[in-house]
């Protein structure tokens, strides 16, 4: 009847129940479900960008978010997305250069040859081409710098945690 307005808690519960974003539920967006951690601003999705990723720590903590990237909502999964600032040149032949941001779809599996964000033995996250066999994982740089060599890891002895798949590269203007 339009007599009462639901409070934010009720709106969140309804959106969760119907598996849609609150903006979609309120008629402010025609995008049914946004990636977790992101929200729509005009015709763009605002994705949080983090500085580091470490094993056992939540990715999207307030002290870890260094900014946001605004990307068009087309062709992106509706699961959790986040950005990661890149340090180094180990993937420069894939156009992933020092200072750029990679947009990552958080997932725990990667197909061979995909560019992944992974953590090895609780180290900081790294971005490399990922190859998996029965007992090893190979993290392959794609670089003009010959100092970067493939890292072959025996997964029976060393923990390799897949954080997600790189789905977009955002170069700094």
N, C-alpha and C positions, 0 to 999 in steps of 0.2 A: 504493500500500500504506500510505501515511501514515507512512512511515519517515523521509523527508527533507522538509524545508521549503525551497522555493525562496527564494533571496535576492531582494532588492528589484530588482536589475538584471534578473533572469530574469522576475519578475512584470511589470515594465514592458515588457519585450520581448514577452511573451505578450499583454499587453493591447493593445499596438500592433499585433501580428500579427492579432489577432481583432477589432481596431477597437472595443474596449470600454474602459470605465474600469477602473482597478485595483480600485476598490471593487466593481464589478459582478463582476469575475473572482473576487474573494475572497468573494463572497456577502454583502457588507456593504450592498449597495444593489440595488434592482431597476431602477435607471436605467442603461440600457445604455451611454450615452455622455454625459458631461458636457461643457459648453463648455470649450474650452482656457482655462487660467488660473483655472478655478473648481474647487471640490470640494464634495462633499456633506457637510452637517453636520445630522444628524437628518433632518428632512423639508424642509430648505432647501438651496439652493445658495449657496455663499459666493463672491461676485464681487468681484475687486479693483477699487478706485476710485482713479483717478489724478487728480492736480491739474492737469496740463497735457499737451498733446500737441504735439509739434513735428515738422516734416518731418525724415526721415532718422534719427530716434531711435526705439529700441524703446519701445513704449507701457508695457509692464509691467516697468519697472526698479524695483529695491528703493527707490531714493531718490525715485521718482515716485509710489509707492503711498502714499496718505494714509489708507486705511482699507478697510473691506469693507462690502458690502451683502448681506443675506441675503434671498433671494427664493425663492418656491416654484418647483419645477422644471417646472411645467406650461407648455406652449405657448411654449417658448423654443427657438430653434435650438440645435443641438449643436455649432456652430462656436464661434469665439472670441467671448466676451462680456467687456465691461469697463464699469466705471462712470466717469463724468466729472463732477466738481464744476462746477456752473454759476456763473459770475460775470456779473452784469448782468441787464438786464430786457428784452432785445430779443425774447424769445419768451414774455413773460408771458401773452399771450392764449391760448397753447397750454398753459398751466399749467406752463411751464418758467420757474421764478422763481429769483432770486438765492439761492444757497445750497443749492438742491436738487441731486439727483444724477440724471443720465440714464443709463440702462442702454443700452449701444450694442452692436449686433451688428456686428462688424468685417467689412466687405465693401467691395469696390471699385466697386460700381455702386449707383445710387439711381434709383428711379422718380420722375418729375416729381410734385411735390407732397409727397413724403416729407420728414420732418425728418431732416436729415443732419448729421454732424460732418465738416467739411472743413477743409483747410489751403490757403490761397492764398499763393503766393510765399514759402514758408517762414515765414510768420507763425504765431502760435499758432492752435490750432484754434478754430473757431467753430461754433455750432449755429444752423442756419437751415433754412427750407423751401427745397428745392432744385428748380430748374427748368433743364433743359438743352435747347439747340437745337443746330443744326449747328456754330455758331461761338461761341456764348456760353453762359455759365452765369449764372443769376440766383440770388443768395442773398437770400431774402425774409424780413425780420423779421416777427414777428406780435406787435405790441406796442402798449400804450397810450401809450408814449412817442413823440411825433412826431419826436424826434431820430433815430430809427432808420429809415433809408431803404433801399430795395432796392439791392443792389450788383450791377451788371451787369458781367461779366468777359469780355473777349475771350480765349477759350482758345487762339487762335492766337498770342497774345503773352504770356499769363500762365498759369503752371502752377496748376491746381486739382487737389488730391489729395483724393479721397474716402476718408475713414477708416472710416465706417460709418453705419448707420441707427439712429436712436433708436427703441427698442422698448418702453421703459418709463420712467416718470418717478417718482422716489421723493422725496416731500416730507419735509422734516425734521419730526420730531415736535414 
